[in-house]
Amino acid sequence: NPVDIAWDKPSVHAYSRAVKATLYDSNSDGTLVILTPQAFTDPTQAAIEVADLAPLADKLGKPILTSWMGGEDVQAAQKVLKKAKLPNFAFVDAGVRAFDYMWSYRRILNNLYEVTDAANLGRITGWLDAKLKSRKLIEAVRKDTVSGDEPRPILTYVNAIKVLDAYKLPVLRHKIVKSLDEAILSAADMQYPVEIALFDDKTNALLSASPSPPFREVLSQEQNGKVFYKCRNGEELRNAFSIVNSKSQGDRTGILLRQRPRFEADPASGAFRVLIRSRIHPRVGPLIEVGSSDGILNDFSVALPPLSLPLARQALQRTKVFQSIQNYGRSKPQRSDRELSDLSIKPTHVESATVIQHAHALGRDAAAQLESTVACFSRLVIEQPIYSSELEIQVDPISAVVTRARIEAVAGDVPQSQISRTAIRPFPTEYCSMWAGDSMGTPPVTFRVVRPEDEALVRRFFHRLTPVEGKDGVPDDSLDGREHDRPVEWFKDRVVRLCHGDYSTKLTLIAEARNRESGLLEILGLAHLNLDGTSSAPPSERQSWTAAESNFGVLVLEHDKSPGLRIELLRRILFMARAEGLQYIQTTIHEKNSILLRTCRLLGFDIAEPENSRVPVRMMTRSSRTDAYSL
């Protein structure tokens, strides 16, 4: 809001008083000061007084922008503002645009730093299992293919469903049945409606079974015209089974029975179809497109994987179909008895308003499942040698489930190094490992790289690590490595940067364990490794240890006096450094931190003489001493 001081009593202090008032205003996020040539105003003196408020603005976190207009008459004032590091704009509209850019940039950062519940994406320890299991299925399809062949190797429907299920994507329940009795029992367990198709046990592929009356109604055509027969009850299942079974070829074939969505894909009933596609762009690598399955609408949003839940939500919010999913039911009249029965809600026992609220809650849950599906799909795209893929997801008031899947892999003769890399490095699951603990009381520990969802865990770790009471903020022996001289406030500001870091420039390994008393997860220690320094080249013989860049650090809780956890952290840092191509790791340790220094000596680090209370330590990652540090 503008603050007009034109009608104040002429005073050289009017600008500084107005700026100070806006800085202390809780409704203000920044100030744009505008000065035009006036008879009773000294531009230079006004600039001096505004410049004196720059430290206050920095302390409060509210930027000051200026626009001193007047050409040559205000050049001296502009020099004063420049010296105080206050940006000055020749025109007011340029300053307003700068505020708009700052707000947009802040909004982007807030979206990137938004933290969601870590439980939504499952435990990290299962990510590596999903990656290895899916890689085995995809490599079996790739092994006999050559680049340039058309079409590229395509996963069969069953194998594609196995890959999606490994990554916890919501898929329709399915089962291979050999007899009618088994099909009827399985269909009763899945609940009708269901659908069946002819299936080859040897190739995991669907076979042709031409539809005939009364089964002309087909859900979708899969892989060169293969079809599913829809069965709404036991009688239809018996008839469809007899038709499909007549096409079978003895022991080589079976019948695939799978669940069917309870809602037909119709926006009027609250069921929408969302398409998720991936492809490899020649410049930026894998891309993900989400939007409506109706190609006529051209309703798609593009995103770069990997995607967290907030980023997946942002990509979906740019599409019209997701807005329709969120808005469905807000302005609808009371549902009919048939619609309520489809939702398994009895209108005779529930008031209409409560029923509608319950349906809205179901819709929100389905939207949340769709967000989680997009996030999990982004991990699949970046971790597997996939050239392109396409998923059709039906979102209804009850759930979001994959109804159609097509995965096209990269040819088998293409080496891993030539497969297009992502623009953003994905979560490094290869550094997830377990440690059984030691005999000195350290519980079983999971080692993994930190991720944005760990912000609450890391914050609690620093609260336990940082001394609450201390003279002049000097930490005690609870801090290892270079963090001895840091004030307490520094750790609070560091948490966000640590959790939301770039995996291509810095890796932070955490030791996570479950508290034996409370049962909650907690961090016992962490170690970081910088990847963007000079340690990728061998150090010069003339280069002093103090001049060389420190590229790692270790932090362990004070009460843990056992060297076991520190040894394991250092072993894994050495392993990561070798895997990332670093020639050496080096840091400086406070001379009072005897536990960490003793641990480094035990592992064979080269230790120099102390300088200014700090002891430089170094180890070459390719030396014979590190050969035993493989995981």
Secondary structure by P-SEA (a helix, b strand, c coil): ccccccccccccaaaaaaaaaaaacccccbbbbbbcccccccaaaaaaaaaaaaaaaaaacbbbbbbbcccccaaaaaaaaaaacbbbbccaaaaaaaaaaaaaaaaaaaaaaccccccccccccaaaaaaaaaaaaaaaaaccccccccccccccaaaaaaaaaaacccccbbbbbccaaaaaaaaaaacccbbbbbbbccccbbbbbbbcccccccccccccbbbbbbbccaaaaaaaaaaaaaacccccbbbbbbbcccccccccccbbbbbbbbbbbccccbbbbbccccccccbbbbbcccccaaaaaaaaaacaaaaaaaacccccccccaaaaaaaccccccccaaaaaaaaaaaaaaaaaaaaaaaaaaaaaaaacccccbbbbbbbccccccccbbbbbbccccccccccccccccccccccccccccccccccbbbbbbbcccaaaaaaaaaaaaccccccccccccccccccccccaaaaaaaaaaaaacccccbbbbbbccccccccbbbbccbbbbbccccccccccccccccccccccccccccccccaaaaaaaaaaaaaaaaaaccccccccccccaaaaaaaaaaaccccccccccbbbbbbcccccccccccc
